[in-house]
Amino acid sequence: MTNRKNRNAETRKPEILEAYYQVLIEKGFEGSSIGKIAEYLNIHSTLILHYFKNKENLQRELIEFLVSKYKSEHMLGFNLIEDSTRRFDALMNLMFSYKWNRTVDPGVHFGFYYKSFRDEGIRRVLNNMFLWLRDYLHDAFIVFNKEGVIRVSDELKAADYVLTLMEGLEFHAHFLNEGKPFEDFAQTARAATIAMLKNGTF
């Protein structure tokens, strides 16, 4: 019986979290509720409360669920690229791509960013996500530096810069691109960043 309950949780919780994510995209934070999620899935709202207890837990688990999208969909293939120059190019192409920046809907992403100022639990989960990505870039830059692909004296500062610029791409796309494709400015930012990584700016 316990195993069956565990299997049900493993199946239903991701399904509920994905539904919550879709409701947030369609309705926004102001228009979402446990009732709306239940309606989306055609289930009773008590089933959602059975798995998550309350909306606060649901929100925090959704963030962790969305973070897993970044990790599972994008990062696993880099270690298969043996040539360091090709691996560096693939990483930079990804970091400045539309695909990466839209791994999570920007309205949901920045909605949780807003909530992180008022909810320490949400802030902690987001902070861990950004630290994970910064550390990933930091470790990668150490390797690329040793292999002569880039030339930086402070890999951590370089990782901070790249991560901060990546987050700013969505700001530019939303407010400043004047109808141009996302890739136009992103590719300019990518080329400038690669030049800085290779010429010892950091």
N, C-alpha and C positions, 0 to 999 in steps of 0.2 A: 504493500500500500504506500509506504514511504517513497519507494523508488518511482511509483506511478505519479505521486504528487510532485516529485522532483522533475520528472520528465515533463509534466504539464507546465510547471513554472518555467523550465528552460524553453519551452515552446511559446507559451502565452506571453511572458514578459517582453521578449523582443518584439512580438507582434503588437502589443499594446504601446510600447515605446515608439515604434515606427508609425503607428496610427496617431499618437500624440504629436509627433514631428509633422505629419501631414496636416493635422488640424491647425497647428501653429502657422504653417506656411499659408493655409487658406484663410484662417480667421484672425491671425495675430494673437499676441498674448492677451490682449483685452477681450477677445472674443472666444477664447478657448476655455474649456472646463472639463471636468471628469465626465459630465453628462454628454458633452459634444464628442468626446473620444469614444464613449460607449455607443453613441448613435452612429458614429463612423464605422464601428466594428459590428454593429447590430448585436450588442451584448448588453447585459445589465451592468449598471455602474458599480454595483456591489462587488462584482468580480474584479474590477480594477482596484478597488479599496482592499480586497482580499490580498492581492499581491503587493501593493505599495503602501497601504495603511492611510496615506494622506497625500495631498497634492505636492507638498514640499519634497517628500521622498521621490515622488514621480518626477519632479523637475530635476532633481540631482542625479537620479539614475538616467534620465534622458541625456544629460550632458555627458555622462560617462559613456553612454551608448553612442553618441555622436563623435566623441573623441576616438572611439574604437574604429569609426569609419576612416579616419585619417590613417591610423596605424595599419589597419588590415588591407586597405585598398591601394596604398601607395608605396609603402616603405619596404615591403618584403622582397621586392625584386632586385634592389640595388646590389646586394651582396653577390648576386649571380654574375655581375659585370666585372670581369677580372681586370681589364685595362683601366688604370686610374683616370686617365684623361676622359675616356668615354663615360666612366662612372660619374665624374664631376659634371660633365655636360648634361647627362641625364638628370642629375639632381637639380641643377640650376634650371633646366627646362621645366621640370615639374614645379619647383617652388614659385615660378613666375607664370604658371599656366592658368588658364581659365578653369580647367578641370580641378586643379588643386584648390583654387580660391572658392569654387562652388561645390566643394565636397559637402559642405553644410550650407543651406540657404542663408544668405547674408542677413536677412531680416531676423531669423532665429538666432544666428550667431551674435549679432549686436544686441538683440533683445536680452540674451543672457549676460552679455557684457554690461548692459545697463543694470540688470538685476544684481550683478556682483557687487555693486556699490552699497547695497542694502541687505544682502544675504551673505553672511560669511561662509556658509557651506558651499554656495554656488561659486563664490570667489575662490575658495580653496581648490575646487575641482578644476576651474579654468586656469588657475595659477599653475597647477600640476601639469596641465596640458601644455601650456606655453613653456614651462621649464623642461618638459620632456623634449619638445621640438628644439628648443635652444641647445640642449645638451646633445641631441642627435647631430645638429649642425656643427657644434663645437668639436665633437669627436671626429666627424668627417673632415673638418678643416685641418685638424691636427695631422691626419693621415695624408691629405692632399698636400699639405705643407712639406711634410717629410719626403714625399715622392716628387716634389718639384713642380706640381701642377699649379699651385698658387704660391704667393710669397707674402706672408703676413707675420707680424711679430706678436700679435695679440688675437689668437683664434676666438677667444670668448667675446671680445668686442666685435669682431667680424660677424659672429653668429647673432649677436644682439642686433646689429645693424640690418642684416638680411631679414630676420624675423620681423623687425619693426617696419621695414619697407614693404614686406609682403602684406602685412595687415593694412598698410596705407593704400595698397592698390585698390581695395574695395571702396575706400573713401573717395579716391579719384574717380573710379568708375561710376559712383553714385552721384557725385556732385560736379565734376569738372570735365568729363570727357566729351561733353557736347554732342552726344550721339555717335561718337566714333566707337569702333570695336574695342572691347576690353584689351585685346592683344596689342593694340598700337602702343599704348603707354607702357604696358607690362614688358614688352620686348625692349623698349628703350631703357627701362629700369634694370632689366636683366643685363643688358650689354654694359651699362655703366657700373653695375655691381661687380661683374666679372672683371672689368678693367681695374677696379679698385682692389679686388682680391689678388690680382696678378702683379700690380705695380707697387705693392707694399704700403698702401694707404693706411691700413690698420696695424 
